[in-house]
Amino acid sequence: MSPSRVEPGIQPSGQPGPRLSLFDAVNIALGSIIGAGIFVILGAAAAVAGPALILSVLIAAVVSLLTGLSTAELSRLYPRSGGVYVFARETLSDSLGFLVGWVWLFSNVVSGATVAVGFGHYLKYFFPALPTAVGIVVVAASTVMIHLAGAKESSRFNNVLVLFKIAVLLFFSVAAFLHFQGPNLRPFLPFGFRGVWAGAATIFFAYAGFARVAIVADEIEDPRKNVPRATLLSIFISTLIYVLVAVAAVGGAGSRLLAGSGSPLADAIASMGLGFGARLVALGGLAATGTVALASVLGISRLAQVMSREGELPAFVGRSSGRRSVPRNAVLISGAAMLILAFLADLPHIAYISSFSLLLYYAALNVSGLKVLKGRMRIVTGLGFLSCLVLMANLPVRSWIVGAAVVASGALYYAWANAKRPRSSH
């Protein structure tokens, strides 16, 4: 395929100038990160790690930081929308760039489906007779409508929800620490260090969104500075909150209770006799899963628009409409894909598949970094690549099978589309 290269910092889209501040950018990342992972998937991680879930959270944070540093440096070199897709195209090849973008799109559809199921669980907490499917439809439809209103409008809504869910997590931590019981931490390693690594691979899903800011770089003020800053700030803030919540949850309620729950934080605080607190945490769970759904559709639609503009997806996918230049078709398609997948798979399996896809494209991101970064950053990037492989090795075989199928389908589509494309003289 013949790429339409542009210099870093130049918007290839002809869109209006940057509109989102550093505060908005940090909240886009936090909206992507703090969601189903901590409010829902924490239970799945507790099931394989036990109280050592606390170590799993820290290991996943280190992996995220290593890859986040690579992302920050690459964002300085290529400060335009597309993120890991652009990094791979510029440093590796057009074909590998396409495959990385393909995996990224799939991963975010799966991520959106995961949080949609999580939203359904937390909505069911308030309305026990309500089928989970209703919550899934509500969050998918709401997310699409909010994004069709425009980037700035969805960003304002996201900012409010992010601040609310952080406040809820801090409330949970304080309440749980007041009920902290030492015996809940024993035995600390019931499943050994293999369980710790399996827990880290599972909970890595909770850190998934830090690279999403780079996908919408064209819509952020001074992307060369603010995209790297937002990436690293979001990792540090989310790590502090996650460690606090993990220690409080395990110490206050015990890993066994967490492991058997689809809404672990709400059930944990309910077990302490704090009915009001449980309702507040469940409300935070709704806000958290809602913001991740928002961020997923934002990322999918904007990357699909970029890939469409490059001629690697059909033109109608990235077509903009309205004065806000919203990629309407991409938003609708991503919302529909998220909805369909949410009905086809259960929560743990789609979480594992999402983690594998995330780790796969983060590994590719680190390979991109190894091609162009120098000095100490090459060491950081190499460690980031190896850490992604280690966590991938600790995920179920089904994740590898689905991941291989996604890559194969992307390769087949690329070959088919490339064969149909007229050859340019470039």
C-alpha positions in Angstrom: 0.0 0.0 0.0 1.2 3.5 -0.7 1.3 5.5 2.6 0.3 9.2 2.7 3.1 10.3 4.9 3.0 13.6 6.9 5.5 15.3 9.0 5.2 14.9 12.8 3.0 17.6 14.2 1.1 18.2 11.0 -2.5 17.1 11.0 -3.2 15.0 7.9 -6.9 15.2 8.4 -7.7 18.8 7.7 -9.6 18.8 11.0 -10.0 21.9 13.2 -7.0 22.8 15.4 -6.3 21.1 18.8 -9.1 21.4 21.3 -8.3 19.2 24.3 -6.1 20.3 27.2 -3.5 18.3 29.2 -6.2 17.9 31.9 -8.6 16.5 29.2 -5.9 14.2 27.9 -5.0 12.8 31.3 -8.7 12.2 31.9 -9.1 10.4 28.6 -6.3 8.0 29.7 -7.7 7.7 33.2 -11.2 7.2 31.8 -9.7 4.3 29.8 -7.7 2.8 32.6 -9.8 3.0 35.8 -12.8 1.0 34.9 -13.7 -2.7 34.6 -10.2 -3.7 35.6 -10.4 -2.5 39.2 -14.2 -2.6 39.6 -14.8 -6.0 37.9 -11.7 -7.9 36.8 -10.1 -7.6 40.3 -12.2 -10.6 41.2 -10.8 -12.7 38.4 -7.3 -11.8 39.4 -8.0 -12.6 43.0 -9.2 -16.1 41.9 -5.8 -17.0 40.5 -3.5 -15.0 42.9 -5.2 -15.0 46.2 -4.0 -12.2 48.6 -0.8 -12.0 46.4 -3.1 -10.0 44.1 -1.4 -7.0 45.7 1.9 -8.2 44.0 0.1 -8.8 40.8 -1.1 -5.2 40.7 2.5 -3.9 41.2 3.9 -6.2 38.5 1.3 -5.1 36.0 2.1 -1.5 36.9 5.8 -2.0 36.2 5.0 -3.6 32.8 2.7 -0.7 32.1 5.3 1.9 33.1 8.0 0.3 30.9 5.8 0.3 27.9 4.4 3.8 28.9 7.9 5.3 28.8 8.3 3.8 25.3 4.9 5.3 24.3 5.9 8.7 25.6 9.1 8.8 23.6 7.5 7.6 20.4 4.7 10.2 20.9 7.4 12.9 20.9 8.8 11.6 17.7 5.4 11.1 16.0 2.9 13.5 17.6 -0.2 12.8 15.5 -3.3 10.7 15.7 -2.9 6.9 15.3 -0.6 6.0 18.2 0.9 2.5 18.0 -0.4 2.1 14.4 1.6 5.2 13.3 4.6 4.1 15.3 4.7 0.7 13.6 4.2 2.2 10.1 7.0 4.7 10.6 9.5 2.4 12.2 8.7 -1.1 10.9 6.6 -1.3 7.7 3.2 -0.5 6.3 2.1 -4.1 6.5 3.2 -4.5 10.1 1.7 -1.2 10.9 -1.6 -2.4 9.5 -1.5 -5.6 11.6 -0.7 -3.7 14.8 -3.7 -1.3 14.1 -5.9 -4.3 13.3 -5.0 -6.0 16.6 -5.5 -2.6 18.4 -9.0 -2.2 17.0 -9.9 -5.8 18.0 -8.5 -5.3 21.4 -10.5 -2.2 22.0 -13.7 -3.8 20.8 -13.1 -6.6 23.3 -12.2 -4.1 26.0 -15.5 -2.2 25.3 -17.4 -5.5 25.4 -15.8 -6.4 28.7 -16.8 -3.1 30.4 -20.3 -3.3 28.9 -20.7 -6.7 30.7 -19.3 -5.1 33.8 -21.8 -2.2 33.5 -24.6 -4.8 33.3 -23.4 -6.5 36.5 -23.3 -3.2 38.4 -26.7 -2.1 37.1 -28.0 -5.4 38.2 -26.7 -4.6 41.7 -29.3 -1.8 41.8 -32.0 -3.7 39.9 -31.7 -7.4 40.7 -34.6 -8.4 38.5 -33.0 -6.6 35.5 -31.2 -8.9 33.0 -27.5 -8.0 32.5 -28.3 -7.7 28.8 -30.3 -4.5 29.5 -27.3 -2.8 31.0 -25.1 -3.9 28.1 -27.5 -2.3 25.6 -27.9 0.9 27.7 -24.1 1.5 27.9 -23.5 0.8 24.3 -26.3 3.0 23.0 -25.4 5.8 25.4 -21.7 5.7 24.5 -22.5 6.0 20.8 -24.9 9.0 21.3 -22.4 10.9 23.5 -19.7 10.5 20.9 -21.9 11.6 18.1 -22.2 14.9 19.9 -18.5 15.7 19.4 -15.1 15.2 20.9 -15.2 18.2 23.3 -18.7 17.4 24.6 -17.8 13.8 25.2 -14.5 14.9 26.9 -16.4 17.2 29.4 -18.8 14.3 30.3 -15.8 12.0 30.7 -14.0 14.4 33.0 -16.9 14.5 35.4 -17.2 10.7 35.5 -13.4 10.3 36.0 -13.3 12.6 39.0 -16.4 10.9 40.5 -15.0 7.3 40.2 -11.6 8.3 41.7 -13.5 9.8 44.7 -15.5 6.6 45.0 -12.3 4.4 45.0 -10.7 6.6 47.7 -13.9 6.3 49.8 -13.8 2.5 49.3 -10.1 2.4 50.4 -10.7 4.4 53.6 -13.8 2.3 54.5 -12.0 -1.0 53.8 -8.9 0.0 55.8 -11.2 0.7 58.8 -12.2 -3.0 58.6 -8.7 -4.4 57.8 -8.0 -7.8 59.2 -4.5 -9.3 59.1 -5.7 -13.0 58.7 -7.2 -12.0 55.3 -3.6 -11.8 54.0 -2.7 -15.4 55.0 -1.6 -17.5 53.3 -0.2 -14.8 51.1 0.9 -17.1 48.2 -1.8 -19.8 48.1 -1.0 -20.5 44.4 2.7 -19.7 44.4 4.4 -17.2 42.2 2.8 -18.7 39.2 -0.5 -17.4 40.6 1.1 -14.0 41.0 2.1 -13.9 37.4 -1.3 -15.2 36.2 -2.9 -12.5 38.4 -0.6 -9.8 36.8 -1.5 -11.0 33.3 -5.2 -10.8 34.2 -5.1 -7.4 36.0 -3.0 -5.9 33.2 -6.3 -5.3 31.6 -6.9 -2.7 34.3 -4.0 -0.6 32.9 -5.0 -0.9 29.3 -5.8 2.7 28.4 -2.6 4.6 28.9 -1.7 4.5 25.2 -5.1 5.7 24.0 -4.2 9.4 24.3 -1.8 8.9 21.4 -4.6 7.7 19.2 -6.3 11.1 19.4 -3.2 13.3 19.3 -4.5 15.6 16.6 -7.3 16.7 19.0 -4.9 17.6 21.9 -3.2 20.9 22.4 0.6 20.7 21.8 0.6 16.9 21.3 4.4 16.7 21.3 4.5 17.7 25.0 1.0 16.8 26.3 0.6 13.3 24.9 3.7 12.0 26.7 2.9 13.9 29.9 -0.7 12.5 29.9 0.5 9.0 29.2 2.9 8.9 32.2 0.7 10.9 34.6 -2.2 8.5 34.0 0.0 5.5 34.8 1.3 7.0 38.0 -2.1 8.1 39.2 -3.8 4.8 38.4 -1.0 2.8 40.0 -1.3 4.7 43.3 -5.1 4.2 43.3 -4.9 0.5 42.3 -2.4 -0.4 45.0 -4.4 1.4 47.6 -7.6 -0.4 46.5 -6.0 -3.8 46.2 -4.5 -3.7 49.7 -7.8 -2.4 51.2 -10.0 -4.9 49.4 -7.9 -8.0 50.3 -7.3 -6.8 53.8 -10.9 -5.7 54.4 -12.9 -8.5 52.7 -10.5 -11.3 51.8 -9.5 -12.7 48.4 -12.1 -15.5 48.5 -15.0 -13.1 48.6 -13.5 -11.0 45.7 -12.8 -14.1 43.6 -16.4 -15.2 43.5 -17.9 -11.9 42.5 -18.8 -10.0 39.3 -19.0 -6.8 41.3 -16.1 -7.4 43.8 -15.7 -3.9 45.3 -19.4 -3.5 46.0 -19.7 -6.9 47.5 -16.6 -6.4 49.5 -17.9 -3.2 51.2 -21.3 -4.8 51.6 -19.7 -7.6 53.6 -18.4 -5.0 56.0 -22.0 -4.0 56.8 -21.8 -0.7 54.9 -25.0 -0.8 52.8 -24.8 2.9 51.8 -21.1 2.4 50.9 -21.9 -0.6 48.7 -24.5 1.4 46.8 -22.0 4.2 46.3 -19.3 1.9 45.1 -21.8 0.2 42.7 -22.6 3.7 41.4 -18.8 4.2 40.9 -18.7 0.9 39.1 -21.3 2.2 36.7 -19.3 5.4 36.1 -16.1 3.6 35.7 -17.3 1.0 33.2 -19.1 3.8 31.4 -16.0 5.9 31.0 -14.0 3.0 29.7 -16.8 2.2 27.2 -16.6 5.9 26.1 -12.8 5.7 25.7 -13.0 2.4 23.8 -15.4 3.8 21.2 -13.4 7.0 21.0 -10.2 5.1 20.3 -11.7 2.6 17.9 -13.5 5.3 15.9 -10.5 7.6 15.6 -8.0 4.9 14.7 -10.5 3.5 12.2 -10.7 7.0 10.7 -6.9 7.3 10.4 -6.6 3.8 8.8 -9.4 4.7 6.4 -7.7 7.9 5.5 -4.5 5.9 4.7 -6.6 3.7 2.4 -6.3 0.6 4.7 -9.9 0.4 5.6 -12.9 1.2 3.4 -13.4 5.0 2.8 -17.0 5.0 4.3 -15.6 3.8 7.7 -13.7 7.1 8.3 -16.2 9.5 6.7 -16.9 12.5 8.9 -20.2 14.2 9.3 -21.5 17.4 10.9 -19.6 20.6 11.9 -17.7 18.7 14.6 -16.1 16.3 12.1 -17.2 13.2 14.0 -16.4 9.9 12.2 -20.1 8.9 12.5 -19.8 5.6 10.7 -16.8 4.5 12.7 -18.6 5.4 15.9 -21.7 3.4 14.9 -19.7 0.4 13.8 -17.5 0.3 16.9 -20.6 0.5 19.2 -22.3 -2.3 17.3 -19.2 -4.5 17.4 -18.8 -3.9 21.1 -22.5 -4.8 21.7 -22.4 -8.0 19.7 -19.2 -9.3 21.4 -20.6 -8.5 24.8 -23.5 -11.0 24.1 -21.2 -13.7 22.7 -18.7 -14.3 25.6 -18.6 -14.3 29.3 -16.6 -11.8 31.4 -13.5 -13.8 32.3 -12.9 -15.1 28.8 -13.2 -11.8 27.0 -11.0 -10.2 29.7 -8.3 -12.8 29.1 -8.6 -12.2 25.3 -8.4 -8.5 25.8 -5.3 -8.7 27.9 -3.6 -10.9 25.3 -4.4 -8.5 22.5 -3.3 -5.5 24.6 0.0 -7.2 25.4 0.5 -8.2 21.7 0.3 -4.7 20.4 2.3 -3.3 23.3 5.0 -5.8 22.5 4.9 -4.4 18.9 5.1 -0.9 20.3 8.2 -1.8 22.1 9.7 -3.3 19.0 9.0 0.0 17.2 10.9 1.7 20.1 13.9 -0.6 19.7 14.2 0.5 16.1 14.4 4.3 16.8 15.2 5.0 20.4 18.7 5.3 21.7 20.7 5.0 24.9 18.9 4.1 28.1 15.6 4.1 26.4 16.6 1.1 24.4 17.1 -0.8 27.6 13.7 0.3 28.9 12.0 -0.6 25.7 13.7 -4.0 25.6 12.6 -4.7 29.2 9.1 -3.5 28.2 9.1 -6.0 25.3 10.2 -8.9 27.4 7.8 -8.1 30.2 4.9 -8.2 27.7 6.0 -11.6 26.5 6.2 -12.9 30.1 2.7 -11.8 30.9 1.4 -13.2 27.6 2.9 -16.6 28.5 0.7 -16.6 31.7 -2.6 -16.2 29.9 -4.9 -19.2 29.0 -4.2 -21.1 25.7 -7.6 -19.8 24.4 -6.2 -16.3 24.4 -3.3 -17.3 22.2 -5.7 -19.1 19.8 -8.0 -16.1 19.4 -5.0 -13.8 19.1 -3.5 -15.9 16.3 -6.8 -15.9 14.5 -7.1 -12.1 14.7 -3.6 -11.6 13.3 -4.3 -14.2 10.6 -7.5 -12.5 9.6 -5.8 -9.2 9.5 -3.0 -10.5 7.2 -5.6 -12.1 4.9 -7.6 -8.8 4.7 -4.4 -6.8 4.0 -3.3 -9.1 1.3 -6.8 -9.1 -0.3 -7.1 -5.3 -0.1 -3.6 -4.7 -1.4 -4.2 -7.0 -4.4 -7.2 -4.9 -5.3 -5.4 -1.6 -4.9 -4.1 0.1 -8.1 -0.3 0.4 -8.0 0.9 4.0 -7.7 4.0 5.3 -9.3 5.3 6.3 -5.9 
